[in-house]
Amino acid sequence: MKMKPTLGCSDIGPEFYHLKTIERISLSAKLVAFVEKAHSAIQSQGCFKQRDCYKRSLLHYAAMGNCTNLLLCLLQSKPNVDSRDQWGRTALSWAAEYGSLAVAKILLEQGANVNALDYEGGSPLTWLIHAGNPKMTNLAATETYLRERGAKEVKLRGIKWVWVCVLSYSCLLRYIRPRI
C-alpha cells in the first residue's frame, strides 16, 4: 500500500529540476539518478531516506540548491539536521558553501549547529570563505548571517587546507579563463 505524498510537498518539482542543474550534481550520472529517484519516491511515497554514494542525504542537496520548499518537506519527518556525509559535512556546511541563505536560516531555526566541524576541522563558515562559489550572489549575506549567529572560521588542518586552496584556485580559473 502506497502512502500519499506529505502535505506541503506538492510544489517541489521545480526544485528537483534546479538540483539537476547544479554543476556538482549535473556532472555525475550517479548523482542525477539519485535526485531523480528521490523525486519519484517523494511523489509516490511521501518520503525518501536513502543516501547517495557520498553518504549525502537529500537534506544536503536541498541545502546546496537553496531549495526551501524541499527542505521544509523533508523537515516534516524530523530528520537530524546535523546529519553528516562521508566527509563529516552537514547540510549547513553545504548551504554556506553555496550561499544558500534561506536554507541556512531554516536549518539554524531547526537547531543546526552553526559551528559543526567536519572530519578535517572545517566549519560551515570556513567552507563559505574558502570554497564559496563566486557566482553565488548570497555569499556575503550568508556570511554575515552566520557570523551574527556565532559562526567561527576555523583554521583548516594540513592536507584539507591544501585541497581547499587547489579547488578554490581551479574554481576561480573557470571564471577568469573559461574552457575553450
C-alpha positions in Angstrom: 0.0 0.0 0.0 1.5 3.3 -1.1 1.4 6.4 1.2 0.1 9.6 0.0 2.6 12.4 -0.6 3.2 14.5 2.5 1.1 17.7 2.7 3.0 20.7 1.6 5.3 18.7 -0.7 3.4 19.3 -3.9 5.4 22.4 -5.1 8.9 20.8 -5.0 9.1 19.6 -8.7 10.9 22.8 -9.9 13.4 22.4 -7.0 14.3 18.9 -8.1 14.8 20.3 -11.6 17.0 23.0 -10.2 19.1 20.4 -8.3 19.9 18.6 -11.5 21.3 21.9 -12.9 23.9 22.3 -10.1 27.3 21.6 -11.6 28.4 19.2 -8.8 25.3 17.1 -9.5 24.9 17.5 -13.3 28.4 16.2 -14.0 27.7 12.9 -12.3 25.2 10.4 -13.7 25.0 8.7 -10.3 24.0 11.9 -8.6 21.4 12.9 -11.3 20.0 9.3 -10.9 19.9 9.8 -7.1 18.0 13.1 -7.4 15.5 11.6 -9.9 15.0 8.5 -7.7 14.4 10.8 -4.7 11.9 12.9 -6.6 10.0 9.8 -7.7 9.9 8.4 -4.2 8.6 11.6 -2.6 5.9 11.9 -5.3 4.7 8.3 -4.8 5.5 7.5 -1.1 5.9 10.9 0.5 9.4 10.2 1.9 12.9 9.3 0.9 15.6 8.4 3.4 18.3 6.9 1.3 21.8 8.4 0.9 23.9 8.7 -2.2 27.4 7.2 -2.9 28.9 10.0 -0.8 26.5 9.3 2.1 24.8 12.6 1.5 21.1 12.7 2.2 18.5 14.7 0.2 18.8 17.3 3.0 22.4 18.0 1.9 21.3 18.6 -1.7 18.3 20.8 -0.7 20.9 22.9 1.2 23.2 23.1 -1.9 20.3 24.2 -4.1 18.7 26.6 -1.6 15.6 24.6 -2.1 13.4 25.8 0.8 10.2 24.1 -0.2 12.0 20.7 -0.5 13.8 21.4 2.8 10.5 22.2 4.6 9.0 19.0 3.1 12.0 16.9 4.4 11.9 18.5 7.8 8.3 17.3 8.3 9.8 13.8 9.0 12.0 15.3 11.7 15.5 14.3 10.3 18.7 15.0 12.1 19.6 18.5 10.8 23.2 17.9 11.6 23.5 14.5 9.8 26.8 14.1 8.1 28.1 12.9 4.8 31.2 10.8 4.3 33.4 13.8 5.0 31.5 14.8 8.1 29.9 17.8 6.4 26.4 18.9 7.5 23.6 20.4 5.4 24.5 23.8 6.9 28.1 23.4 5.7 26.8 22.8 2.1 24.3 25.7 2.4 27.1 28.0 3.5 29.4 27.0 0.6 26.6 27.6 -1.9 25.4 30.8 -0.3 22.0 29.3 0.4 20.9 32.0 2.9 17.2 30.9 3.1 18.1 27.3 3.8 20.8 28.3 6.4 18.1 30.3 8.3 15.7 27.4 8.3 18.4 24.9 9.4 19.5 27.2 12.2 15.9 27.7 13.3 15.6 23.9 13.4 18.6 23.6 15.7 21.5 23.0 13.4 25.0 23.6 14.9 26.4 26.8 13.4 29.9 25.6 14.2 29.7 21.9 13.3 33.1 20.7 12.3 33.7 18.2 9.5 36.2 15.4 9.9 39.1 17.7 8.9 38.1 20.5 11.2 36.2 22.8 8.7 33.2 24.7 9.9 30.3 26.0 7.7 31.8 29.5 7.7 35.2 28.1 6.7 33.7 26.4 3.7 31.9 29.6 2.7 35.0 31.7 2.9 37.5 29.3 1.3 35.3 27.3 -1.2 32.3 29.5 -1.8 31.4 29.8 -5.4 31.9 33.4 -6.7 28.8 33.0 -9.0 26.6 32.7 -5.9 25.1 36.1 -5.1 24.3 35.5 -1.5 27.7 34.6 -0.2 28.2 37.9 1.6 24.7 37.9 3.1 25.1 34.3 4.2 28.5 35.0 5.8 27.0 38.0 7.7 24.1 35.9 8.9 26.3 33.0 10.1 28.6 35.4 11.9 25.6 37.0 13.6 24.6 33.6 14.8 28.0 32.9 16.3 29.8 31.1 13.5 33.5 30.8 13.8 36.1 30.5 11.0 38.5 27.7 12.0 41.9 27.1 10.6 41.9 24.0 8.3 44.3 21.3 9.1 47.2 20.3 6.7 46.0 18.4 3.6 42.5 19.8 3.8 43.8 23.4 3.6 45.9 22.5 0.5 42.9 20.9 -1.2 40.6 23.8 -0.4 43.2 26.1 -1.9 43.6 24.0 -5.0 39.8 23.7 -5.5 39.3 27.4 -4.9 42.0 28.3 -7.4 40.6 25.9 -10.0 37.1 27.3 -9.5 38.5 30.8 -9.8 40.2 29.9 -13.1 36.9 28.8 -14.6 35.7 32.4 -14.3 38.9 34.0 -15.4 39.7 31.7 -18.2 36.7 29.7 -19.3 37.2 26.3 -21.1 37.7 26.6 -24.8 
